[in-house]
Amino acid sequence: MDEAAPGLVCFDLDGTLVDPLLGVQNCLAKTCGAFGLQLPDEATIRGWIGLGMRESLASLQGLEDPARLEAALDFYWERYREDGVFEHELYPGVFHLLHRLKRQGHRIYVVSAKPSLFARRIAYQFDLNLIFDDIFGSSLKGQWQPKTTVLADLAARGTIWPGGVFIGDRGVDMAAARDHGLEAIGVGWGYGSREELTAAGAARIFDTVADLDGWLRIRYPQPERFDAFSRSE
C-alpha cells in the first residue's frame, strides 16, 4: 500500500459507532403498545440490531397481515423520528478516532442498515456530519438490502474499491467486506458475537475502540494533513 495515498475506511453505524439499543427498545415498546403486540425480550431486540426493521417486525405475532405490518412500521419510524434518534450513545473514543482519520485525508463512509435519513441525523447530532464523505442507508419503505448488495452498487459507481477496510459488528458486515475486496474488521463491543464475526470471515476482531484505533494508526500511517472538522465550520 502506498503510504502517501489516502485510504478507504467504511463503517457500519449501529453497534460500531453508536449504541442504538435504548432508542430501539423504547420505539418498539410504543409500537407494541399501540398495536397490542407482545414486546420482544431484550435478547431478541439485540439480535435485530443491524438488520432490517421491516423484517424484524414481520416476525411478531399479530403482524402477519401486510397492511398491518406497514402501519406498524410507519408508526415505529415516526416514533423513531420524534424520539429514537435522540436516544443513541456514541461509543467512547469514536469521535477522536474518526477525526484523526479525517485529518489524514482518507475517504470515510458509513454503510448502515438504518434508513439513511436517520443515519444522517444521528451523525449530525454527534457533530460527525462533516467527517463522512457520504452516508449510505436503507429506505423507509423498501425491503432491507444486505450490505453486500449496497457495496456492489457503490463499487459499480466507483465509490469504493478493493483494498480498503470495512469495520462492523455483525456477520453481514464481514461477508459484505470480503465479497468486495475490503478487509473485514470486526468489533467486539457491538451486537454480533465473536463467533458470528469469525464465521463470517473477520480478518481481525477488536474488543475496544482504543485497540481498533491503535491498529488503524498502523494500517494507515499517513501524516495528518488537515485541520479538524466540526459543525461550527
Secondary structure, DSSP 8 states (H G I E B T S, - for coil): --TTS--EEEE--BTTTEE-HHHHHHHHHHHHHHHT-----HHHHHHHTTS-HHHHHTTSTT--SHHHHHHHHHHHHHHHHHTGGGS-EE-TTHHHHHHHHHHHT-EEEEEEEEEHHHHHHHHHHTT-TTT-SEEEEE-SSS----HHHHHHHHHHTTSS-TT-EEEESSHHHHHHHHHTT-EEEEETTSSS-HHHHHHTT-SEEESSHHHHHHHHHHH------S----TT-
